[in-house]
Amino acid sequence: MSDKKSFNEHGPLKDAIWRQPHERASPERIAAVIGTARQVLGDRLSTNVTLCQQHAQGEGPVAPSMPDAVAFVETVDEIRRLLEQCHRERVPVVPFGAGSSLEGQVNAVCGGISLDLSRMNSIIEVNEEDMDCLIEPGVTREQLNSYIRDRGLFFPVDPGAECTIGGMCATRASGTNAVRYGTIRENVLGLEVVLADGRVISTGGRVRKAANGYDLTHLFIGSEGTLGVITKIRLRLHGVPEATSAAISQFPNLAAAVDTVFATMQLGIPIARVELLDDVQMGASIAYSKLDDLEPLPTLFFEFNGSTSSVKEQAELVEAVASEAGSLRFSWATGTEARNRLWTARHRAYPAAVALRPGAKGIATDVCVPISRLADAVLGAKEDIAASGLIAPIAGHVGDGNFHCCILVDPDDPSELERALALDHKIVERGLALGGTCSGEHGIGLGKRAFLQREHGVDALDVMQSLKAALDPRGILNPGKLFLDPALPT
């Protein structure tokens, strides 16, 4: 089989380097689990090939890996009973939400059961006075915000995709609002989790602080389904601000835009969002989202929350900072239509980038660095992209030092893939050298396993694997993820 045929059959991009051999459960064990699960789930346990294919990968470029069956669970008890059986038979279980993950977190590399949680989408309670709520993992950010809007509350974590909040917890999601409201980590008060052997535990609670043992809540945040299955989430909510405005500022070069971000953060201006689009991404977004009144130049998108007077003051302060850095244009507006137009374009940055090269696939980098090193990271990445000869628009949540390069690659060209992966690794290595991380919000999954030891060191990785062994001694929960070598046999 030629390399080119291999890419076409098994999926493009990262698969060639990141696919590892994993042992699948025996057909007899799979059949035993399916037979028992059908007694509980009925036709909600399916081996239909089309359904299994739909659960074989997320949105990222990692090649698909088919589960043996898909379980559409609706209650905690169903999950508990299924995990008990899978633990007994050593059959892998891969939690699945909306399938929007970018690093292969939902790929069933060892086969087994894809545990679809999307039907567990109830908003159980909302406590307006304490500004918290209890939800099931299949609830989406849009669903929750629609439900609580009339109560003067909102949930701010906004990754941009139509993802489930359970999936956001599993991957430690972030997004455009993190600079002011924090990531999902800062907005989760407690969890209910089903462990690998079927035990159900509760972590955290409704209080805003506690000093009473290990912080199990945040152990499961970002664990990518490898330690337990999240079945309930207690979230911190926020009051809808009195006023909101949005602004754009365009610059003659990328350095001026990054300098504006750094100066804004140093001054402590309480912006809600600041997003960077380089000239290539801006050109793509102008064409894709019909932003015809803007130029294909490095651009910052801002949002300000607060009282009417404070929003005006924030915008004026940022305008002064941008002007000093060399801004060519600064405009701001409070109208809902103008703001929605701006942020819709930002959220559509990925399809806009891919549209620059029809037929291409995108590899999204996810480096995050200390804000003081942002200029080194972004400008260095821009130089690396130029040297590679590839097209790779840059966009990011730069208020907290996180930016993405969308490297566009011909899926039928293995040599171009190799160049793209080399560029990806170079950008990550620079980020790590600057005191940053290989992943600000997308997680590790299959895609970034090679960087985990580089970032944390051997001893820290041993501790992580010890935790995995303690909570999942038979290695059934999302095997093959996070660690380059499977931590435990299945």
GIJODA-V363760 format. One record per pair of residues at least 12 apart in sequence whose ideal C-beta (glycine too) atoms are under 7 Angstrom apart, sorted by the first residue. I is the first residue (numbers start at 1). GAP is how many residues later the second one is. Records with the same first field share a line. If there is no record, write none. Layout:
# GIJODA-V363760
I=GAP, GAP
This chain:
# GIJODA-V363760
3=411
4=408, 410
7=404, 405, 407
8=404
10=53
11=52, 53
12=49, 349, 399, 405
13=48, 348, 350, 396, 398, 404
14=47, 48, 433
15=47, 48
16=401
17=404
18=44, 428, 429
19=44
20=460
22=87, 88, 457, 458, 464
23=87, 466, 467
24=86, 87
25=65, 66, 67, 85, 86, 87, 465
29=60, 61, 62
30=38, 61
32=57
33=52, 53, 56, 58, 80
34=13, 35
36=49
37=34, 45, 48
40=38, 41
41=30, 37
44=27, 28
45=24, 26
46=23, 24
47=21, 22
51=19
52=14, 15, 18
53=13
55=12, 15, 41, 51, 59, 61
56=51, 52
57=47, 49, 50
58=41, 42, 43, 44, 46, 47, 48
59=40, 41, 42, 43
60=41, 42, 43, 44, 387
61=300, 302
62=41, 42, 45, 384, 385
64=43
65=42, 43, 44
66=42
67=27, 41, 44, 45, 46, 47
68=43, 44, 45
69=44
70=44, 46
71=42, 44, 45
72=44, 47
73=42, 43, 44, 47
74=45, 46
76=118, 124, 155
79=115, 150, 152
80=114, 118, 120
81=117
83=111, 113, 114, 115, 146
84=113, 114
86=27, 390
87=109, 110, 111, 387, 389
90=384, 386, 400
91=21, 22, 385
92=16, 18, 19, 20, 384, 387, 398
93=19, 20, 22, 383, 384
94=12, 14, 18, 20, 21, 131, 384
95=20, 22, 75, 130, 134, 383
96=18, 19, 20, 21
97=20, 21, 40, 41, 66, 67, 69, 70
98=20, 64, 65, 66, 69
100=61, 62, 63, 67
101=66, 70, 342, 344
102=262, 340
103=339, 340, 341, 342, 343, 344, 345
104=341, 342, 343
105=66, 119, 120, 338, 340, 376
107=339
109=370, 371
110=369, 370, 380
115=114
117=20, 21, 47, 49
118=20, 46
119=19
120=16, 17, 18, 111
121=15, 17, 18, 22
122=14
123=12, 16, 21, 24
124=12
126=22, 25
128=23, 25
130=76
131=22, 105, 106, 107, 108
132=57, 74, 102, 103, 104, 105
133=102, 104
134=98, 100
135=30, 98, 100
136=96
137=27, 28, 29, 93, 94, 96
138=26, 28
139=25, 26
140=22, 23, 24, 25
141=14, 16, 17, 24
142=20
144=21
148=89
152=87, 88
153=84, 85, 86, 87
154=83, 84, 86
155=80, 82
156=21, 25, 82
157=16, 18, 20, 26, 27, 30
158=17, 18, 19
159=14, 15, 16, 282
160=15, 16, 187
165=68
166=64, 67
168=16
169=15, 19, 52, 61, 64
170=53, 54, 55, 60
171=51, 53, 271, 272
172=12, 13, 49, 50, 271
173=268
174=223, 228, 266, 267
175=222, 266
176=97, 99, 170, 221
177=95, 96
178=219, 222
179=92, 94, 95, 218, 220, 221
180=90, 91, 92
181=57
184=37
185=33, 36
187=48, 49
188=29, 33, 45, 46, 47
189=15, 16, 17, 45, 46, 47
190=12, 13, 14, 15, 27, 44
191=12, 13, 26, 29, 39, 41, 42
192=39, 40
193=27, 35, 36, 37, 38
194=34, 35, 37
195=33, 276
196=275, 276, 278, 280, 281
203=13, 14
204=13, 30
206=28
222=221
224=219, 220, 221, 254, 257, 258
225=252, 253
226=242, 246, 251, 252, 255, 256
227=240, 241, 244, 245, 250
228=243, 249
241=64, 65
242=64, 65, 66
243=63, 64, 65, 68, 91
244=59, 60, 61, 67, 95
245=59, 66, 70, 87, 88, 89
246=56, 57, 86, 87, 92, 93, 96
247=55, 68, 71, 83, 84, 85
248=51, 53, 83, 94
249=50, 51, 73, 78, 80, 81
250=44, 45, 47, 49, 77, 78, 79
251=46, 47, 75, 76, 77
252=74, 76
253=45
254=24, 44, 124, 125, 128
255=120, 124
256=69, 70
257=19, 41, 43
258=116, 117, 120
259=66, 116
260=40, 61, 62, 65
261=13, 15, 39, 113, 137, 138
262=109, 112, 113
263=58, 62
264=54, 57
265=106, 134
267=54
269=45, 48, 49
270=44
271=31, 32, 33, 43, 47, 128
272=31, 32, 33
273=29, 30, 126
274=26, 28, 124, 125
275=25, 26, 71, 120, 121, 122, 123
276=24, 119, 120, 122, 127
277=22, 72, 118
278=20, 104, 115, 116
279=17, 18, 19
280=111, 113
281=68, 72, 112, 113, 114
282=12, 14, 15, 17
283=13
284=68, 69, 71, 72, 109
285=60, 64, 67
288=60, 63, 64, 67
289=55, 56, 59, 63
291=54
297=31
301=41, 45
302=16
315=17
349=46
350=12, 56
353=40, 53, 55
354=54
356=35, 52
357=34, 51
360=48, 49, 50
361=48, 50
362=44, 45, 46
363=44, 46, 57, 61
364=40, 42
365=39, 40, 59, 62, 63
366=38, 73, 74, 75, 76
367=36, 60, 61, 64, 69, 71, 73
368=33, 34, 68, 69, 72
369=32, 62, 65, 66, 67
370=31, 65, 66
371=30
373=61, 62, 63
374=24, 27
376=58
377=53, 54, 57, 59
378=16, 25
380=50
381=13, 24, 46
382=12
384=39, 42, 43
385=20, 38
388=31, 35
390=17, 18, 29, 30, 33
391=17
392=13, 14, 15, 16, 31
393=13
401=35
402=38, 39
405=22
407=13, 16, 17
428=23
432=22, 23
437=18
438=13, 17
444=38
445=36
446=34, 35
449=33, 34, 35
450=34
452=30
465=18, 22
468=19, 20
469=18, 19
474=14
475=12, 13, 14, 15
476=14
